[in-house]
Amino acid sequence: MTKFKLEYIWLDGYTPVPNLRGKTQVKEFAEFPTLDQLPLWGFDGSSTMQAEGRSSDCVLKPVAVYPDPARTNGVLVMCEVMMPDGVTPHATNARATILDDEGTWFGFEQEYFFYQNGRPLGFPEQGYPAPQGPYYTGVGYSNVGDVAREIVEEHLDLCLAAGINHEGINAEVAKGQWEFQIFGKGSKRAADEIWMARYLLQRLTEKYGIDIEYHCKPLGDTDWNGSGMHCNFSTKYMREVGGKEYFEALMAQFDKNLMDHIAVYGPDNDKRLTGKHETAPWNKFSYGVADRGASIRVPHSFIKNDYKGYLEDRRPNSQGDPYQIASQVLKTISEVPLSGSASAAA
């Protein structure tokens, strides 16, 4: 038997953005544990904005498991928060109630800033560095500094070793800003892996004395880009059938549901979605081929392939909850009639 270090990870009750939490228990198994072998585990919800002190018990229900490459015999356990009965989802448990469909594929592009001493990594103590331009996909000390790439490369390796479907990294438009991409089939799987990748990044930067800033516009109304979490999506119907008529009906439904999307696409998005810095205004829906100033960017490949493939919703921001984002995308898609007997969830 081997003693495994099980890191139970969950989302707390803070609003408008939950924090990641984690605690470890050690248990013996003959080999790396399966999800079914992992027990429920309690925690003090009064310390996480999920219960009152006079009735503080909450329960963690394992829902996804990954190797923890940073620990010997380590296990990463993504959990949902449940009520004390272990069956009823807690009010803060967004994952338990979302729409899900394994035939719908999601690719999330998570942007973020490295922060140190209250400012983006590489910013001077006063004022700003040289204007945006050379930092996006930049190379060299003057563009990316001496530690950021070390962190993102280590994070990439950790994610891959954990079995997370990490698909790439790049320096972003603002100095101190980076991005990683996660792909998953189904809302829950894709969102689980985004949250786990966020956890690994935040835990990793502890040893560097650096924080991750996910706020979508940390530098305010300045000539510096904000951070998004662009959501690329496709259903089996979009990939295999598609067509111009269906595409236009889909875009009309996204337009109709504008405010439903904005409501779950992350807080303070009006500060980011201004129509500047590669964004569309938050209160106006638009789409365009290769247009990074549109709400939804339509890839050239989508048009060339007879309106089949994936689309990119550029409105979700870096603090958005991927569970709710993916669920709302699925909801809007489900409201669009399909030709024949096929379905978007097929």
N, C-alpha and C positions, 0 to 999 in steps of 0.2 A: 504494500500500500504506500501511496505517496501523499504527503501533505501539500495541498494546493492552496494558494493564496487567492481567495475569491474577492474581487473588488466589485461590490454592488453599486451601480451608478444609476442615479435617477434625477428627475427635474423637480425642483422645489416649487413653492407656492408664491414666489415673488411675482409681481406684475409691474409693467406690462411684459417683462421678459423674465422667464424663469432662469435660475442658476443651476448649473450642474453640481451635484453632490456625490460623494462616494465614501464608502467605508468598507473595511476588509474583515472577512472572517476566514479562518483556516479550517479546512476539512480534509479528511482522507478519502481518496478514491484509488481504485486499481489503475486507472488511466485517466486521461483528460476527460473531465465530466461532460456529459451531454446536458442539454437544456432540461430534460425530464428529471435528471438527477439532482438538480439544484433546488434547495428548499426555499420556501417563503422565509422572509426575515423582517423583523420589526425595526422601527426607528422612532425617534422622538420628533413627532410632527410639530410640536410647539416651538421647536428651534428652527423650523424651515417654512414657517407661515402656512402650515398644513393642518394644524390642530391647536386647541387650547391646552394650557397646562393641566387643567383639571380632567382632561380626557385626551391624552397626548399620543396614544398609540396609533401608528400607521403601519402599513405592511408593504413590503417590496416583493413584487412578483416578477421573477426572471422571464424575459421575453426574447432575449438574444444573447449568444455567448461567443466570445472570441478569445484566442490566446493573448496573453499580455506579454509582449516581447521585452518589456523593460524590467520584468521580474522573473526570478527563477521559479518555475512552476506557477506562474501567474495566470489568472483567468479574469477577463473583463466581462461583467455581467450587466447588460442593459436591462433596466427594470421599469415596470409600471408601478405607480403608487395606488394601493388599494385601501379600502376601509378596513377596520379591525377584523371583519369576518373573512378577509382574504379573497372575497369574491366580488364585492361591489366596487367598481372603479371610484377612486377619489375624484372630487370635483376638479382638481388640477390635472387629472390624467387625460390629456388631450389625445394620446395615442389610442385609447380604448374605443373611441367612438368615431374615428375617421373612416371615410370611404377608402377601400383598398382594392386593388386589382393587379395581379401579377403580370397581366398582359399590357399594362400601362408602364412604360419605362420613364424614369426620371433621371436627369443629370443636373445636379446642383453645382453652381460655381460660387464657392464661399470666399468672399473678399473680407479682409480685416486689416487693421493696423497693428504693428508692433508699437508699444508705448513704453517709455522709460522716463522717469522723473517728470511725469505729467505732460509729456509731449511726444509726438511721433518719433520713432527711432531715426536718428540722423538730422533732426531739426536742431538749430542752434538754440541757446538759452533764451535769446531774444529774437523776435522777428521770424523770418522764413528762409528756407534754403532757396537755391535757384529755382525758377518757375518750372512747372510740369513740362515734360517733353522727353528728357532722356531716361526717365525712371522706368517707364513701362517696358517690360522684358529686358531691362537694362543689365549691363555687365560692368564690373569694375567698382573699386572702392568709392569713388565719388558718387556713384549712382545707387549702390546697394549697401555700402558700408562693409564692416568686417565681421559681422556675426549673423545677420539675417539669413543669408544663404545656408550657413551651417545649421541653423534651426530648421528651416523648411526642408532641407535634405534629410535631416534626422527624423523629422515628422513623417515625411514620405516613407522612409524605411520602416518606421514603427507601424504605420497604417498597413503597408503591404504585408508585413510579418504577422499582423493581427488578422489578415484575411479580409480587410476592408477594401472595397473596390475603388481605390484611389486612382484617378486617371491622369493627374498631372498638376504641375505647379507653375507659377510665373510671378515675377515682380509686377506690380500694378502701376497705375498712372501717377499716383501721388508717392512722394518719398516716404518710405517706411510702410508702404502698403503692399500686401501680397495676396495671392489667391491660391486655393486648391480646389480640385474638382472631384466630385463623388458621383458614381453612377449606380443605380439600383433598379431592379425590376419589381415594381409594386411600391405603393406609398410607404408602407411600414418599413420595408427593408431599406429603401433609399434614405428615409428620414433617420432610422436607427443609426445608419452608418455616418450620416452627417453629425449627429450628436456625439457619436463615439469618436469621430475624428476631431471634433471640437475639444472633447475631453482630453484626448492624447496631446493636443497642441498646448492646452492650458497647463496640463501637468508638466509637460516637457519644459516650458519656459520658466518654471519655478527656479530651476538651477542656474538660469541665465540672469535672474533679476529683472525680467521683462514681463510685461502684461500684454494680453491680447485685448484690443479695443474693437468691439463689434458694432458700436454705434454707427448708424448709417451716414452721419454727417458730423463727425467729431470736431472738425475745424470750422463748422458753422458756415455762414454766408460769405465765403471767401472763394478765391479762384483755385480751389483744390477739390479734386473729385471726392465724392462720398463712396460708401461701400455698399454693394448689392449682393444678392445671392440669386443670380439669374437662374430661372427654372426652365430647363429644356425638357420637353415632354412629347411622347407619342403613344398612341394606342395601336393595337394590332390593325384596326380598321384604317387608321391614318397611314400606317406603314404599307399596307397591302392593297387598299382600295382607294382611299382619298378622293381626289377630283376637285375641280375648281368650285363646283356648286356646293359641295360639302364644306370646303374650306371657307367660303364666303358666309355660309350659315353659321359655322363655328365662330368666326370673327364677330358676327352680329350678336351671338349669344354672350361672348366675352364683353362686348360693348354694353349690352343690356345689364350684365352683372358687375359692372365696373366697381361699384361701391362695396359689393360683397367680397371682391378680391382685395381691394385696398384695406378693408377692415382686418384682414389676417396676413397681410404682406409685411408686417413689421411696424413698430411704432416710429413716430416722427418722420414718416415717409414724405410728408409734404415739404420737409426741409431738404430732402434729397431729390425728389421728383419735381424739378423746377422747370424742366425744358432746357436746362444747361448741363454741361458736363456729361454728355451722352445719356441723357434721360428724357423721357416724355413727361409732360405735366401730369400730376397725380390725378386730376379731376377730368381728364380727357383721354379717351381710348383711341389708339391708332395702331396701325400695323404697316410694315413696309419691307420690301426686299432688301436685305443687308443693311437695314436702317437701325443704327444703334441709338437713334433719337426717337424711336417708336416704342410704344408699349410692348408690342410683340414684333420681334425681328424674324423675318421669313428668310431662311437660307436660300441661296441661289439653287442649291441642289434640290430643294423641295419643289420649286417651280419647274426645273428641268426634268424632274421625275414625275411629271403629270400630277403635281400637287399631292405627292406622297412623301412621307418621311416625318421629321420632327419639327417643332416650332420652339422658339425661345421667348418666354415671358420675362422681360427685363425689369419688371416692377418690384418683385420681392426684394426686401433689403437684408442686409447682413445680420440683423438681429431677429429676422423672421423665424417662426417655428415651422420647420419643414413638414411636420405632421399636418398642420392646418393648411399650409400652402398647397401641398399635394392633394389634400382632400377637396379643397375648393376648386382646383383645376379639374379634378375628376367630376365634381358635381356639375360644373358648367358643361363639360363634354357630354355628360349623360343626358342633358336637356336638348341635345341636337338630334333630330331624327336621322336615321340611316336608311339608305336604299336597300331593298331586299330584306332578307331575314337576318343579316349580319348584325352584330352589336359591337359597340365600342369596347365592351369588356370581353369580347370573344378572344 
